[in-house]
Amino acid sequence: MSLTKDQVQHIAFLARLKLGDGEFDDVVDKLSRIVDFVDQLQVAPTENVLPMAHPLALSQRLRPDAVTESIDRDALQANAPAVRDGYYLVPKVLE
Amino acid sequence: MRTDDAAWHSQSLSSLARGLAGGEFSARDLTESLLDRIAVHGESLNAFITVTADEALQAADSADRARSNGVAGALNGLPLVHKDLFCTAGVLTTCGSKILGNFISPYDATVVERLRKAGAIMLGKTNMDEFAMGSSNETSFFGPVRNPWDLARSPGGSSGGSAAAVAARLVPAATGTDTGGSIRQPAALTGTVGLKPTYGRVSRYGMVAFASSLDQAGVITRSAEDAARLLGVMAGFDERDSTCVDHPVPDYLAALSKPLDGLRVGIVRQHFDAGLDPRCAARVRESLDVIRDQGASLVDVDLPNLDLSVPTYYVVAPAECSSNLSRFDGVRFGYRAKDPQDLFDLYCRSRGEGFGAEVKRRIMTGTYVLSAGYYDAYYLKAQKVRQLISQDFHNAFAKVDVIAGPTAPAPAFGIGEKADDPILMYLNDIYTIGANLAGLPGISIPCGFADGLPVGLQLVGPPFAEDRILNIAHQYQSLTEWHTACPERFK
């Protein structure tokens, strides 16, 4: 197993994923197999090779800093689990 | 079903367009007929997540009115379906996930908008691997799609619902997306045509993002001609996608008829290694002979880093996915866990309960390769190997005009057969992933059968050579009939 349970627990924490008790061992097993699989990249000779940033070697286009669209807040918030007065509701973060 | 429409479902977009233009039938008649067919067969395939019957009939009436008013668009009245990854205003857009199980998009994707404005009628949204992460359609929250050629087998993925719907003649065309083979592999496994354009050729605006440097929208059809017809409408600059390239859109239909004399077709030695099913190898070689007999020459080329393309992809794509999918937090839209104790618990449980197993694995793989201490060893390394893979293609295209070979290593596999082995599943995309890493256009076309299951031939071209690969595909289809084959139960 290339990843320990503690490592997987930490990765899940970073990714903000709660794993059920029933799935944790399976995640450790399969994630380890994936990491072992991608480890074969380590042998590739890449001295003096530039990392690829864009498939077509193009640079990012810029646009004028102008208002181009407006947002219909009500329409967007129609998809929200909980809203009030135009705000998204979450559990209390400050006592 | 009415007696006079029995053959509509088997007609191409081009043939239906002529019938509509000639007034032989209305868009309403055609739409009703195909909706009937979806109602009869849709469930056995599980190809649809949403059927938009009411919207489709309204759109069909609008198309008929537009035609009688003399303002018919290029695709006026032609039916199609969208992969459920494209945002469709006012219609459920789930991306095959529980976490978007109740998401009604407030806007249209550019692809959806352009096709709609050209007069195309959306009949529904197709099933797919969750967030397009899968090669079998088994990771969908809405259950696996079945292959019309054998209902016990997978249609491939992630655009499996689109491919199955087109293969079963429920609809003549469907949109799809391709991040590592998600259009071409299901096309190969279902005997359909699947086109992935050059990165940046088609706008990604309104596509739920998976891996932003790899994702590209395309189509699944039953002929290269139909794919050319749709691409002409979908392609082109869109200021709402910062990576969409401002490059002229050629007349893809006009390019189809060009003879293949003098064409140099690259055959990749590594494609015919031990990993390829010998039946697929035989079909692909036969199809190459057909192309050679049309005046093309076959030239050996090398892609020396081919074997590294799958591991490279499984660093780059999960890294981008872990970043893209951080937006699903249970706050602004989508699934929210019940009774969260605090904000942290809300995030972790909404995501833990809302994402399926494969998506969680990819997010965690991506989180790992981007995390402190591992970035150089994995992500940076993979981006360097990606450069080498891209360079291999560049070197090959100095010698040849197109690369031809198998799309998938084997014909359709059984549902459940590879579900427990992620690596085995990932290797399905060995021949398709390179085009995504290098941003190149690719197409899969049917080239025969292996024990009753379709086999695909893949053509990959240099950037923006969609016209060339469509041309070759069309010329091949003018001499062969594999693309007209229909599974028995859907005739």
Interface residues (C-beta under 8 A of the other chain):
Chain A: L3 V8 I11 A12 L14 A15 R16 L17 K18 L19 G20 E23 D26 V27 K30 L31 R33 I34 V35 F37 V38 D39 Q40 L41 Q42 A44 T46 V49 L50 P51 M52 A53 H54 P55 L56 L58 Q60 R61 R63 D72 A75 L76 A78 N79 A80 P81 A82 Y88 V90 P91 K92 V93
Chain B: N102 F103 I104 P106 T198 Y199 G200 S213 L214 E239 S242 T243 V245 N305 L308 V310 P311 T312 Y314 V315 S322 S326 D329 G330 V331 R332 F333 G334 Y335 R336 P340 Q341 D342 L343 F344 D345 L346 Y347 C348 R349 R351 G352 E353 F355 A357 K360 R361 I363 M364 T365 T367 Y368 V369 S371 A377 Y378 L380 K381 A382 Q383 K384 V385 R386 Q387 L388 S390 P422 I423 Y426 L437 A438 G439 P463
